[in-house]
Each structure stands twice: as structure tokens, then as C-alpha cells.
């Protein structure tokens, strides 16, 4: 037995950690980051259909997930063809770009959409991410408008009062911009 221990002891003494005389430090533990869980459908919903998961596609007012295109109920987002203008810069830009950019950030970790209506071949739903209702977030940021008689009138009022996004003081909205452009063309 003594003959077995001596070679083992010699082997241990020649290993780098024992030869240096100091034990090697334990490996550093990675910091634990707790990300909010992606939203899922509640089990006790209002009886309607609900889909959740990673978003496959989106625009400023709708998402596509699990092969379904779901338009956000109560939200009117600018379309890609809508042009806005800034009075200060005096140039046109795509009104939908800021809404699409914000939507990309909001849907990155997945969404849950409760389907509230299926009309004219469209699915309409209330979608949420880990921060809450997507429609409310877009409208509060001034990146979309609340539909008439929709649930987001208070959110739009906050955006208008805060002069955010589409409601900024120097912003010319698409319909106003088109009317102004037609008037200018008529005067020429």
C-alpha cells in the first residue's frame, strides 16, 4: 500500500496547482441574468382563441406568428406608402418606419395574441409581450393612432399631450401632408 501512495503523492506534487504551492481558484460562476419569460396565453381566457410564440413577421400594426396574420385591434398604424414630413427639415419620410422599428424591439422575445374577431378574412387580436399590450405601447409612444371607438383613446391622449411621435409639434401627418401637397400643386 505504501508503494502505491508514494507514486501518487509524487504525481500530485508535480501537477501545476500543487507545484506552485497554491490551489487553483474555483471557476468563476457566470452572473445569473433573469430575462422576462415570453408571454403565453392564459388558460382562463375569455373563451376566444389565443396563439403565442416567436413572431415570424410584422409591420407597424400587425404580427405574424404560427402562420397567422393578426392585426392589432384598435390600432391604426401608418402604412409603408404613407409619407410624413417635418416642418423643420422640410422633407418627407416613411411614417411607418418608426412604428416598424419599435415593433421589432417589442416582438423580439415573442408575443401572445388573443384573437377577438375574425372578419373579412382578417384576424384581429390583442397582442402582448412581457411589457404589456403592444397596441397601447405603440399608441403611447405616438407611433400609431387609436382607432375610433377603440380601447386606446386615453393612450392617444397621453401621446398628443406629450407631443410624441406622430403628434410632435413639427410633424405633418400623412393626410395633412397629402392635402398640403395637392394644394401646392393646384397653386402652381
TORRO-791603 format. One line per 2 residues: number of its first residue (from 1); their letters; for each residue x, y, z of N, C-alpha, C, O, CB. Coordinates in steps of 0.001 Angstrom, whole numbers, plus 500000, padded with zeros to 6 digits. Each point is the difference from the previous one (the first is absolute). Glycine has a CB too. Layout:
BEGIN
NUM = A = X Y Z X Y Z X Y Z X Y Z X Y Z | ...
***
This chain:
BEGIN
1 = XX = 500824 498817 500000 499176 501183 500000 500866 501243 500000 499706 500982 499319 498492 497775 501875 | 502922 501183 499615 500894 501147 500078 500630 500281 498648 500229 501159 499654 500224 498326 502748
3 = XX = 499826 499485 496838 500601 500185 498687 498997 500677 499046 500430 500707 499088 501042 497253 501291 | 497246 501855 499793 498990 500600 499152 499820 501474 500338 499758 500813 499108 499099 496968 500693
5 = XX = 501257 502569 501462 499779 501377 500427 501150 500894 499563 499760 501137 499595 498916 498037 502358 | 502558 500355 498114 501150 500847 499661 499947 500467 498550 500167 501199 499779 501191 497580 501925
7 = XX = 498425 500379 497292 499900 500514 498628 498812 500943 499821 500094 500973 499252 500978 496926 499942 | 497819 501828 501480 498847 500883 499918 500339 501364 500582 499639 501023 499419 498821 497002 500729
9 = XX = 502234 502006 500997 500407 501250 500625 500969 500750 499093 499902 501222 499882 499769 497765 502397 | 501247 500325 497090 500962 500620 499085 499274 500597 498801 500349 501086 499537 501430 497289 501195
11 = XX = 497224 500925 498769 499219 500501 498874 499255 501281 500382 499964 500959 499229 499787 496688 499908 | 499667 502360 502040 499285 501189 500453 500950 501187 500179 499628 501131 499689 498693 497390 501445
13 = XX = 502872 501245 499352 500945 501095 500231 500514 500595 498695 500421 501157 499974 500237 497759 502168 | 499313 500323 496793 500480 500540 498723 498893 500661 499203 500281 500627 498979 501456 497615 500991
15 = XX = 497017 501643 500456 498922 500669 499277 500128 501502 500192 500491 500433 501043 497991 497566 499244 | 501089 502833 498727 500209 501442 500052 499413 500660 501240 500613 500919 500545 499387 499052 497000
17 = XX = 498869 499604 502904 499405 500704 501138 500743 499689 501284 500120 500882 500849 497664 499061 498016 | 502722 498839 501319 500718 499653 501215 501439 500487 499928 500570 500379 501022 497952 497625 499285
19 = XX = 502076 501995 498506 501383 500435 499863 500116 501470 500311 501023 500424 500539 499387 497819 497748 | 498620 502529 501409 500046 501432 500272 499756 500275 501479 500308 501087 500489 498904 499382 497176
21 = XX = 500253 498584 503026 499782 500185 501421 498657 500648 500328 499656 500164 501170 502790 500012 499070 | 496805 500189 498737 498708 500626 500236 498934 499211 499259 500201 499564 498866 500870 502711 501426
23 = XX = 497826 497554 500349 498930 499304 499276 499421 500904 498915 499966 501221 500152 499496 497423 501907 | 500090 500758 496863 499400 500798 498930 498621 500474 500463 499280 499278 500690 501992 499423 497515
25 = XX = 498379 502515 501405 498707 500524 500439 498868 499246 499307 500172 499503 498887 500857 502767 501516 | 497842 497647 500238 498876 499342 499340 499554 500837 498810 500158 501220 500007 499112 497724 502170
27 = XX = 500187 500426 496823 499553 500775 498839 498934 501012 500410 499125 499718 500818 501393 498334 497672 | 499584 503144 500910 499044 501063 500323 498626 499620 499462 499858 499520 498875 501977 502227 501075
29 = XX = 497188 498477 500866 498625 499721 499575 499502 501145 499126 500235 501171 500299 499326 497483 501804 | 499767 501004 496841 499430 501023 499122 498881 500713 500747 499248 499369 500742 501343 499292 497177
31 = XX = 499294 502665 501886 498904 500707 500672 498652 499489 499490 499828 499724 498813 501637 502318 501472 | 497623 497844 500607 498671 499517 499649 499147 501184 499568 499753 500921 500778 500443 497142 500846
33 = XX = 499362 501899 497132 499137 501043 499462 498619 499381 499792 499848 499019 499273 502110 502199 499591 | 497070 499355 501768 498646 499486 499876 499238 500881 499020 499632 501132 500314 500415 497936 502050
35 = XX = 499727 500400 496464 499248 500733 498974 498527 499708 500200 499629 498910 500435 502302 500989 497917 | 497225 501083 501326 498568 499725 500125 499599 498880 499051 500464 499933 498862 499107 502457 501801
37 = XX = 499583 496756 499812 499545 498877 499179 499134 500510 498862 499234 500948 500175 500854 497516 501815 | 500028 500909 496839 499118 500404 498906 498551 499762 500417 499710 499044 500719 502075 500415 497553
39 = XX = 497325 501388 501288 498608 499846 500410 499368 498745 499406 500362 499552 498913 499468 502927 501274 | 499239 496984 500542 499218 498858 499528 498534 500337 500182 499651 500956 500694 502193 497389 499887
41 = XX = 497327 500887 498810 498561 500229 500113 499512 499564 501372 500427 498968 500519 499295 500715 497000 | 499385 501102 503066 499434 499580 501287 499064 498812 499795 499324 499892 498977 500856 502470 501908
43 = XX = 499795 496767 500093 499132 498831 499887 498534 500349 500197 499111 499288 499534 502764 499315 501273 | 497886 502499 499888 498620 500382 500274 499617 501249 499222 499440 500939 500565 500739 498040 501709
45 = XX = 500126 501036 496417 499690 501155 499164 498494 500194 499867 499207 499295 500623 502933 500352 498128 | 497496 501302 500441 498589 500341 499828 499271 499013 499083 498877 500262 499570 501726 502134 500789
47 = XX = 500020 496502 499351 499340 499007 499161 500419 500074 498549 499651 499114 499221 498452 500970 502323 | 502635 500945 498066 500458 500137 498634 501283 499225 499772 500605 499482 500939 498314 502750 498947
49 = XX = 501477 497696 498892 501233 499318 499652 501190 500864 500389 499911 501227 500028 498936 497575 498081 | 502244 500552 502184 501215 500727 500361 501186 499268 499391 500076 498773 500060 498892 502086 502104
51 = XX = 501952 499889 497254 501226 499431 499447 501175 500735 500627 499919 501193 500293 498939 498179 497512 | 502214 499912 502393 501178 500627 500581 501251 499359 499424 499975 498878 499495 498760 501647 502619
53 = XX = 502350 500214 497976 501273 499473 499536 500866 501070 499381 499780 501196 500188 499129 496632 499442 | 502078 501717 499630 500943 500888 499336 499341 500597 498765 499338 499299 499234 502622 499350 501623
55 = XX = 498225 502640 498960 499402 500701 498877 500785 499705 498727 501227 500099 499976 497937 501711 501565 | 500113 497828 497406 500609 499672 498713 500105 501212 499092 500863 500041 499123 498238 497661 501096
57 = XX = 500041 503280 499977 499990 501206 499188 499129 501044 500671 499186 499677 500864 501184 498985 497034 | 499802 502592 501703 499226 501070 500625 500064 501249 499138 500837 500122 499106 499616 498927 503180
59 = XX = 498648 501868 498004 500095 501362 499493 499590 500906 501156 499994 499555 501148 499506 499765 496409 | 500165 501909 502178 499699 500933 501076 498712 499739 500745 499800 500562 501077 501446 501046 497641
61 = XX = 497862 497555 500746 498724 499780 500655 499529 498559 500003 498835 499729 500292 500616 502543 499062 | 501446 496794 500323 499603 498598 499998 501217 499109 500196 501144 500420 499823 496917 500113 498674
63 = XX = 501658 498227 501872 501055 499002 500170 499582 498720 499293 498816 499753 499772 501888 501260 502444 | 500275 498194 497449 499740 498693 499432 500709 498981 500870 501214 500067 500195 498545 500862 497449
65 = XX = 499467 498122 502878 500584 498930 500773 499212 498729 499782 498779 500019 499849 502059 501613 501850 | 499883 497268 498289 499412 498680 499754 499170 499984 498718 498975 499323 499912 500987 500274 502557
67 = XX = 500500 501156 496550 499337 500045 498706 498761 500882 499932 499348 500068 498958 501520 497691 500719 | 498800 502912 501408 498816 500857 500033 500404 501466 499993 500948 500398 500676 497789 497828 500565
69 = XX = 500535 502571 497988 500217 501447 499949 498954 500640 500913 498802 499926 499728 502144 499994 497874 | 499513 500710 503481 499094 500577 500992 500183 501518 500020 501067 500503 500353 499006 497370 501042
71 = XX = 498871 502845 498222 500013 501470 500063 499642 500423 501421 499109 499422 500622 500247 500785 496915 | 501345 500805 502971 499740 500480 501349 498682 500764 500024 499838 500988 499284 502639 499141 501193
73 = XX = 496595 499420 500333 498689 500629 500098 500145 501364 500682 500706 500140 500998 498153 497586 499103 | 500459 503271 499338 500019 501337 500587 501190 500853 499615 500172 501097 500532 498598 497937 501312
75 = XX = 502059 500477 497234 501224 500708 499615 499976 500315 498513 499713 499129 499179 501562 499721 502659 | 499024 502385 497820 500164 500390 498607 501432 500487 499850 500342 501111 500406 497184 499508 499312
77 = XX = 503296 498539 499697 501409 500346 499807 500186 500519 498582 499305 499561 499085 501436 498692 502602 | 500183 502672 498122 500265 500480 498640 500468 498850 499104 500726 499111 500442 499866 503166 500474
79 = XX = 498987 497755 497838 500436 498998 499031 501334 500436 499401 500402 501158 500119 497194 498203 499364 | 503072 499705 499883 501309 500310 499405 499918 501103 498953 500966 500737 499801 499710 496912 500618
81 = XX = 498197 502471 498919 499869 501025 498958 499681 501375 500573 500089 501001 499288 499150 497226 499152 | 500386 501837 502848 499672 501287 500611 501265 500816 500231 500978 499513 500568 497003 499465 500529
83 = XX = 501982 502257 498458 501148 500884 500185 499648 501081 501006 498931 500607 499927 501862 498939 497724 | 500092 500685 503265 499871 501085 500962 501045 501044 499626 500858 499768 499148 498280 498682 502715
85 = XX = 500773 502666 498771 500996 501042 499762 500276 500716 501310 499174 500033 500912 500072 500255 496687 | 501918 500269 502454 500393 500811 501140 500051 501438 499511 500662 500303 499007 500670 497796 502088
87 = XX = 497968 502783 499602 499999 501405 499601 501405 500581 500050 500374 500811 499153 497286 499420 501693 | 503114 499352 500147 501356 500528 500157 500924 499498 498890 500737 500785 499404 498905 499328 503077
89 = XX = 500322 498581 497240 500902 499431 498997 499484 500191 498588 500779 499942 499049 499950 498397 502628 | 497974 501888 498165 499370 500203 498700 500288 498861 499026 500231 500220 498811 499946 502225 501568
91 = XX = 499802 496328 500155 500157 498851 499120 499078 498887 500456 499642 499903 501174 502744 500728 498344 | 497235 498528 499522 499094 498897 500272 500781 498799 500528 501186 499833 499718 497246 500988 498487
93 = XX = 500876 498354 502563 500577 498735 500434 498884 498992 500194 498831 500366 500118 503105 500815 500992 | 498430 497556 498923 499062 498897 500167 499453 500033 501423 500736 499730 500949 500491 498869 497324
95 = XX = 497496 501726 501887 499365 500083 501328 500020 498674 500736 500035 499973 501230 498513 501830 497902 | 501431 497103 500133 499903 498682 500624 501334 499526 500570 500012 499104 500843 498142 500360 497583
97 = XX = 502948 501097 501148 501313 499518 500429 500166 499998 501524 500433 498985 500546 500486 501869 497306 | 498754 500239 502866 500163 499955 501457 499124 498937 500670 500431 499372 500966 500125 503048 498954
99 = XX = 498229 497371 499585 499124 498971 500572 500566 498605 499749 499960 499147 500887 498055 502359 498774 | 502510 498255 499140 500595 498688 499705 501233 499752 500853 500220 498885 500474 498912 501259 497188
101 = XX = 501670 500893 502531 501205 499845 500815 499629 499664 501446 500591 499103 500602 500636 502520 497903 | 497809 499086 502043 499574 499739 501379 499351 498626 500110 500198 499294 500989 499473 503169 499381
103 = XX = 499556 497158 498618 499361 498685 500013 501064 498898 500013 499840 498995 500692 498159 501943 498069 | 503073 499243 500488 501085 499008 499991 500549 499795 501406 500260 498868 500407 500323 501776 497234
105 = XX = 499594 500442 503098 500499 499897 501372 498975 499303 500896 500369 499188 500848 500991 502906 498814 | 497372 498217 500157 498962 499471 500884 499722 498518 499792 499639 499308 500952 499373 502944 499061
107 = XX = 501146 497245 498771 499648 498607 499721 501202 499064 500013 499849 498807 499738 498261 502036 498915 | 503063 499664 501640 501220 499206 499913 499967 498738 500866 500566 498977 499614 500643 503130 499914
109 = XX = 498152 497949 501609 499989 498846 500903 498696 499216 499949 499768 499128 500837 501787 502111 500626 | 497597 499063 497568 498753 499267 499838 498809 500788 500514 500146 500947 500772 501125 496938 499425
111 = XX = 497566 501712 499366 498753 500653 500395 498914 498950 500206 500120 498851 499574 500523 503238 499157 | 498309 498344 501928 498781 499202 500124 498864 500861 499467 499859 501155 500401 501013 497527 501632
113 = XX = 498325 500775 497078 498897 500745 499392 498682 499292 500254 499818 498838 499634 501727 502047 498602 | 497544 499833 502393 498647 499490 500190 499178 500482 498812 499870 501205 499785 500327 498791 502777
115 = XX = 499258 499090 496680 499210 500340 498818 498615 500437 500478 499293 499240 500662 501995 499106 497856 | 498338 502880 501142 498713 500522 500457 498972 500080 498875 498804 500122 500264 502412 501169 501476
117 = XX = 499243 498642 496993 499057 500072 498883 500657 499421 498756 501214 500088 499815 497667 501954 501178 | 500303 497378 498179 500432 499520 498693 498978 500512 499004 498904 499454 499879 502248 498454 501070
119 = XX = 499219 503152 498336 499060 500632 499079 500694 500310 498685 501162 500407 499977 497552 500568 501952 | 500577 498832 497002 500477 500321 498647 501343 499340 499687 500839 500583 499313 497942 501589 500836
121 = XX = 501413 496640 500344 501239 499287 499724 501178 500436 500845 501125 499566 499754 498045 500159 497982 | 500602 501123 503255 501071 500469 500872 499766 499505 501416 498861 499840 500438 501468 502191 498119
123 = XX = 500756 497731 502148 499927 499706 501429 500373 501270 500746 501002 500641 499682 499568 496894 499971 | 498639 502821 501322 500260 501173 500824 500261 499518 501413 499267 499159 500520 499281 502338 498022
125 = XX = 502491 499032 502081 500310 499529 501334 500668 501033 500869 500472 501034 499528 499717 496743 499521 | 499842 501920 502236 500753 500793 500979 501256 499205 500298 499938 498892 500533 497964 502198 500494
127 = XX = 503224 499479 498626 501267 499306 500187 500783 500671 501119 499909 501209 500213 500130 498103 497357 | 500732 499870 503136 500816 500553 501078 501361 499328 500011 500170 498863 499561 497771 501636 501792
129 = XX = 503012 500245 499163 501331 499467 500244 500216 500013 501509 499044 500193 500752 501851 500624 496984 | 500316 498987 502715 500248 499966 501442 499782 501366 500651 499857 500074 501221 501781 498080 498403
131 = XX = 498331 502932 499592 499770 501340 500547 498537 500424 499958 499650 501041 500557 502642 499539 498733 | 496856 498646 500069 498584 500347 499945 499436 500021 498589 500541 499373 499090 499807 501938 502957
133 = XX = 498578 499406 497787 499223 500078 498764 500777 500729 498898 500416 501143 500189 497472 498837 501173 | 502308 499368 497492 500752 500604 498890 499308 501242 499456 500657 501008 499738 500224 496737 499681
135 = XX = 497809 502197 500410 499252 501143 499468 500154 501217 500889 500268 501099 499513 498101 497336 499447 | 501466 501379 502329 500141 501107 500952 501425 500581 499949 500178 501218 500030 498062 497721 501461
137 = XX = 502756 500192 498432 501393 500471 499955 500259 500839 498750 500647 501044 500074 500067 496923 501216 | 498778 501575 497554 500201 500744 498748 499311 501359 500049 500567 501011 499587 499597 496820 499169
139 = XX = 498613 502181 501751 499230 501244 500022 500557 500971 501028 500067 501200 499735 497904 497542 499532 | 502429 500770 501897 500590 500886 501015 501292 500642 499508 500322 501124 500385 498656 497456 501397
141 = XX = 501762 500713 497370 501241 500543 499445 499732 500944 498835 500927 500626 499484 500255 497298 501228 | 497557 502185 498868 499652 500881 498889 500344 499413 498648 500122 500743 499026 500224 501159 502483
143 = XX = 499813 496791 498402 500408 499354 498753 498825 499452 499197 500162 499568 498859 501976 499866 502242 | 496690 500586 499501 498771 499552 499335 498848 500815 500580 500145 500676 501019 500768 496953 498594
145 = XX = 497950 502290 499719 498812 500722 500471 499011 499021 500593 499948 498835 499606 500383 502945 498655 | 498889 498699 502686 498921 499190 500556 498840 500018 499013 499618 501054 499492 501095 499456 502902
147 = XX = 498738 498320 497343 498837 499917 499126 498802 500637 500697 499900 499993 501227 500995 497895 497693 | 498203 502660 500278 498792 500599 500576 499249 498949 500799 499881 498851 499574 499959 502798 498520
149 = XX = 499663 498742 503047 499254 499124 500904 500818 498794 500467 499431 498985 500400 498489 501742 498453 | 503403 499379 501099 500860 498911 500454 500371 500154 501468 499617 500979 500642 501272 498804 497041
151 = XX = 499850 499261 502844 500337 500012 501419 501183 500893 500380 500383 500043 501169 498723 497684 498884 | 501474 502983 498985 501238 500724 500292 499882 501519 499927 501003 500680 499786 500173 497358 499347
153 = XX = 497643 502498 501036 499824 501457 499925 500839 500717 501051 500566 501057 499723 497118 498596 499401 | 502403 499784 502077 500793 500627 501054 501494 499973 499676 500714 500956 500301 497536 498375 501354
155 = XX = 502224 499589 497739 501411 499900 499616 500332 501036 498928 501068 500612 500033 498926 496928 500529 | 499087 502656 498484 500245 501001 498965 499985 501402 500595 500795 500853 499604 498176 497631 498683
157 = XX = 500145 501753 502644 499940 501309 500655 501332 500316 500680 500475 501133 499937 497040 498591 500413 | 503088 499275 500299 501316 500181 500633 501069 500329 498962 500838 500873 500228 498493 497533 501592
159 = XX = 500645 500904 497045 500990 500240 498947 499844 501394 499406 500990 500682 499737 499042 496869 499754 | 498713 502874 500296 499741 501329 499439 500467 501076 500978 500672 500953 499606 497353 498150 499094
161 = XX = 501616 500741 502573 500410 500986 501004 501513 500045 500161 500571 501064 500242 497264 498581 500939 | 502821 499189 498685 501453 499941 500116 500719 500339 498707 501230 500029 499961 498467 498271 501786
163 = XX = 499535 501959 497180 500556 500304 498675 501037 498959 499581 501127 500328 499630 498469 502113 500783 | 499984 496292 499659 500886 498889 499668 499730 499505 498586 498857 500002 499543 501243 499347 502878
165 = XX = 500943 500230 496896 499887 499346 498706 499199 500775 498980 500357 501122 499640 499839 496775 501553 | 498716 501504 498339 499147 500630 498991 499415 501321 500485 499602 500839 499191 499861 496899 499931
167 = XX = 500485 502446 502167 499385 501187 500582 501028 501074 500353 499658 500979 500662 498530 497567 500221 | 503049 501290 498692 501038 501013 500258 499591 501323 499375 499299 500038 498989 502489 498183 501079
169 = XX = 498654 502844 500542 499576 501343 499585 500300 500305 498540 499222 500690 499342 501144 500036 502983 | 500751 498770 497158 500360 500356 498620 499612 498921 498984 500458 500044 498859 501422 501296 502067
171 = XX = 497292 497703 499466 499638 498894 499124 498775 500341 499149 499012 500542 500494 501948 497859 501180 | 499129 501272 497054 498858 500103 499099 499574 498566 499716 500744 499235 499388 500033 502998 499558
173 = XX = 498035 497411 501495 499501 498640 499840 499671 499696 498545 499801 500922 499208 499298 499166 503117 | 500840 498640 497313 499791 499630 498597 498806 500662 499340 500147 500557 498912 500890 497318 501645
175 = XX = 497803 502087 500045 498829 500583 499339 500172 501501 499853 499601 500565 498982 498942 497619 501951 | 502045 502477 500065 500241 501433 499920 501071 500299 498943 499919 500989 499271 499436 499267 503163
177 = XX = 501635 498874 497508 501080 500204 499038 499471 499868 498577 500347 500797 499128 501325 498329 502538 | 497489 499869 498099 499421 499819 498667 499134 501198 499618 500061 500470 498864 499972 497036 501462
179 = XX = 499166 502990 500609 499153 501168 499718 500869 501225 499706 499705 500766 499083 498474 498297 502405 | 502879 501117 499280 500895 501137 499782 500716 499880 498656 500186 500992 499295 500126 499229 503188
181 = XX = 500086 498554 497171 500686 499801 498724 499051 500289 498831 500385 500673 499044 501117 497596 502026 | 497257 501226 499003 499028 500245 498935 499707 501496 499861 499881 500523 498891 499109 497209 501524
183 = XX = 500898 502938 500720 499743 501452 499977 501161 500725 499337 499784 500912 499202 498833 498910 502897 | 502603 499786 498219 501181 500624 499393 500043 499730 498490 500360 500887 499225 500888 498859 502957
185 = XX = 498387 499033 497395 499994 499657 498579 498929 500781 499262 500209 500426 498865 500644 497292 501682 | 497990 502473 500098 498913 500772 499390 500397 501460 499824 499599 500643 499030 498731 497800 501998
187 = XX = 502458 502079 499907 500416 501410 499919 501044 500243 498949 500137 501125 499520 499344 499096 502851 | 501268 498748 497252 501069 500161 498987 499476 500133 498619 500778 500141 499056 500686 498576 502365
***
